[in-house]
Amino acid sequence: MSGTHFLKSYADLSSPIHRLPAWIKLTTTLALVTGLAFVPVNRAALTGAALLGIVAIARVARVPLSTFALRVALVQPFVLGVAVLALFQPGGLSIFAALVIKSTVAVAAVQLLAHTTPFHEILGVLRRARVPSALLLVLSLLHRYVFVVVDESRRMRTARRARTWRRTRRGTWRALASVVATSFVRSIARAERIAVAMRARGAS
């Protein structure tokens, strides 16, 4: 799976969900994510119902559930890393489970928003909401260049595999670590070049 395919958005599809105004979808998503924080630990059924509702909406929007579930699952290590801290307090197991479920629903809601709303429309809503222009610029650049970085990393992995005759598990992990480190260094260098170019054009 190529980097651009993995990051592919389904916001260009046509469905009743896609045709809703962007401000409605963004406001609903923010309200859901905020509301999850106030759901009591012993009301896990409400959170589960919200997750089922998100899956149903994704089906209506014709977003492939396999891709949708995979992208949600990729965030789970970070979710578990934060929720595991709850295990060190009284009643920690129930709190841990509630945090995992709530975080999963929140991630799924944001994923659904990303798959049903073009990013420029989200930026337009934020601009009308008087979000600082500097933050909007950072979000725009991040969205633009993440595809460049992922494609560059994919090319580096392909080139390294082509130069590697013997493949071992340890060698694979070392190669992956090397690609990640090189991508990080190149991203920093690219960011510096972009900043210099923007200052040269008068951007503050």
C-alpha positions as CSV (number, residue, x, y, z in Angstrom):
1,M,0.0,0.0,0.0
2,S,1.5,3.3,-1.1
3,G,1.7,6.3,1.2
4,T,-0.7,8.4,-0.8
5,H,-3.2,5.5,-1.0
6,F,-3.1,5.0,2.7
7,L,-3.6,8.7,3.3
8,K,-6.4,8.8,0.7
9,S,-9.5,10.8,1.8
10,Y,-12.9,9.8,0.6
11,A,-14.2,13.4,0.9
12,D,-14.7,13.5,-2.9
13,L,-17.5,10.8,-2.8
14,S,-21.1,11.7,-3.2
15,S,-23.5,10.9,-0.4
16,P,-26.1,12.7,1.9
17,I,-23.3,13.0,4.5
18,H,-20.8,14.5,2.1
19,R,-23.4,17.0,0.9
20,L,-24.0,18.4,4.4
21,P,-22.5,21.8,5.1
22,A,-19.0,21.6,6.5
23,W,-19.9,23.7,9.5
24,I,-22.6,21.3,10.6
25,K,-20.2,18.3,10.4
26,L,-17.4,20.1,12.2
27,T,-19.7,21.4,14.9
28,T,-21.3,18.0,15.4
29,T,-17.9,16.3,15.7
30,L,-16.6,18.9,18.2
31,A,-19.8,18.6,20.3
32,L,-19.5,14.8,20.3
33,V,-15.9,14.7,21.3
34,T,-16.6,17.3,24.0
35,G,-19.7,15.5,25.2
36,L,-17.8,12.2,25.6
37,A,-15.7,13.7,28.3
38,F,-18.8,14.2,30.4
39,V,-20.2,10.7,30.0
40,P,-20.0,8.8,33.4
41,V,-17.7,5.8,33.6
42,N,-20.7,3.6,34.4
43,R,-22.6,4.7,31.2
44,A,-20.4,2.8,28.7
45,A,-23.5,1.9,26.8
46,L,-23.9,5.5,25.7
47,T,-20.4,5.5,24.3
48,G,-20.9,2.2,22.6
49,A,-24.1,3.6,21.0
50,A,-22.2,6.6,19.7
51,L,-19.6,4.3,18.1
52,L,-22.3,2.3,16.4
53,G,-23.8,5.5,15.2
54,I,-20.5,6.6,13.7
55,V,-20.1,3.2,11.9
56,A,-23.7,3.5,10.5
57,I,-23.0,7.1,9.2
58,A,-19.7,5.8,7.6
59,R,-21.8,3.1,5.8
60,V,-24.2,5.8,4.6
61,A,-21.2,7.9,3.4
62,R,-19.8,4.8,1.6
63,V,-16.5,5.0,3.3
64,P,-14.8,1.5,3.2
65,L,-15.1,0.1,6.7
66,S,-11.9,-1.8,6.4
67,T,-9.8,1.3,5.8
68,F,-11.8,3.2,8.4
69,A,-11.2,0.6,11.0
70,L,-7.5,0.3,10.2
71,R,-6.9,4.0,10.6
72,V,-8.7,4.0,13.9
73,A,-6.7,1.0,15.0
74,L,-3.4,2.7,14.2
75,V,-4.1,5.3,16.9
76,Q,-4.9,2.7,19.5
77,P,-1.3,2.4,20.9
78,F,-1.4,6.1,21.8
79,V,-4.8,5.7,23.3
80,L,-3.7,2.7,25.4
81,G,-0.5,4.5,26.4
82,V,-2.6,7.3,27.9
83,A,-5.4,5.2,29.4
84,V,-3.0,2.8,31.1
85,L,-2.2,5.5,33.7
86,A,-5.7,5.0,35.0
87,L,-4.8,1.5,36.2
88,F,-2.8,3.0,39.1
89,Q,-5.8,4.4,40.9
90,P,-8.7,2.8,42.8
91,G,-11.3,1.4,40.3
92,G,-8.7,1.8,37.6
93,L,-9.8,-1.0,35.4
94,S,-13.3,0.5,34.8
95,I,-11.8,3.9,34.2
96,F,-9.2,2.4,31.8
97,A,-11.9,0.7,29.8
98,A,-14.0,3.9,29.7
99,L,-11.0,6.0,28.5
100,V,-10.2,3.5,25.8
101,I,-13.8,3.4,24.5
102,K,-14.2,7.2,24.7
103,S,-10.9,7.8,22.9
104,T,-11.7,5.3,20.2
105,V,-15.1,6.9,19.6
106,A,-13.5,10.4,19.5
107,V,-10.8,9.2,17.0
108,A,-13.5,7.5,14.9
109,A,-15.6,10.7,14.8
110,V,-12.6,12.8,13.6
111,Q,-11.8,10.1,11.0
112,L,-15.4,10.3,9.7
113,L,-15.2,14.1,9.5
114,A,-11.9,13.8,7.5
115,H,-13.4,11.2,5.2
116,T,-16.6,13.2,4.4
117,T,-15.3,16.8,4.4
118,P,-12.6,18.3,2.1
119,F,-9.9,19.8,4.2
120,H,-10.2,23.2,2.5
121,E,-13.8,23.4,3.6
122,I,-12.8,22.7,7.2
123,L,-10.2,25.5,7.0
124,G,-12.9,27.7,5.6
125,V,-15.2,27.1,8.6
126,L,-12.3,27.7,11.0
127,R,-11.4,30.9,9.2
128,R,-15.0,32.1,9.5
129,A,-14.9,31.2,13.2
130,R,-12.0,33.7,13.6
131,V,-9.3,31.0,14.3
132,P,-5.9,32.7,14.2
133,S,-4.5,32.8,10.7
134,A,-1.1,31.6,11.8
135,L,-2.7,28.4,13.1
136,L,-4.6,27.9,9.8
137,L,-1.4,28.4,7.8
138,V,0.3,25.7,9.9
139,L,-2.6,23.3,9.4
140,S,-2.6,24.0,5.7
141,L,1.1,23.4,5.3
142,L,0.9,20.2,7.4
143,H,-1.9,18.8,5.3
144,R,0.0,19.7,2.1
145,Y,3.4,18.3,3.0
146,V,2.5,15.2,4.9
147,F,1.8,13.5,1.5
148,V,5.2,14.6,0.3
149,V,7.0,13.2,3.4
150,V,5.1,9.9,3.2
151,D,5.9,9.4,-0.5
152,E,9.5,10.2,0.1
153,S,9.7,7.7,2.9
154,R,8.1,5.1,0.7
155,R,10.7,5.7,-2.0
156,M,13.5,5.4,0.6
157,R,12.1,2.1,1.8
158,T,11.9,0.8,-1.8
159,A,15.5,1.8,-2.5
160,R,16.8,0.2,0.7
161,R,15.0,-3.0,-0.1
162,A,16.5,-3.0,-3.5
163,R,20.0,-2.8,-2.1
164,T,19.4,-5.4,0.6
165,W,20.1,-9.0,-0.4
166,R,19.6,-10.7,3.0
167,R,16.5,-9.8,5.0
168,T,16.4,-10.6,8.7
169,R,13.9,-9.3,11.3
170,R,16.7,-7.3,13.0
171,G,17.8,-5.9,9.7
172,T,14.2,-4.9,8.8
173,W,13.8,-3.0,12.0
174,R,17.2,-1.3,11.6
175,A,16.2,-0.3,8.0
176,L,12.9,1.0,9.2
177,A,14.6,3.0,12.0
178,S,17.0,4.5,9.5
179,V,14.2,5.5,7.2
180,V,12.3,7.2,10.0
181,A,15.4,9.0,11.2
182,T,16.3,10.2,7.6
183,S,12.7,11.3,7.0
184,F,12.8,13.3,10.2
185,V,16.0,15.0,9.2
186,R,14.8,15.7,5.7
187,S,11.5,17.1,7.1
188,I,13.3,19.5,9.3
189,A,15.5,20.7,6.4
190,R,12.4,21.1,4.2
191,A,10.7,23.1,6.9
192,E,13.7,25.4,7.2
193,R,13.8,25.9,3.4
194,I,10.0,26.7,3.4
195,A,10.4,29.2,6.3
196,V,13.3,30.9,4.5
197,A,11.3,31.1,1.2
198,M,8.2,32.5,3.0
199,R,10.3,35.2,4.8
200,A,11.9,36.1,1.4
201,R,8.4,36.7,0.1
202,G,7.5,38.9,3.0
203,A,5.6,36.4,5.2
204,S,5.9,37.1,8.8
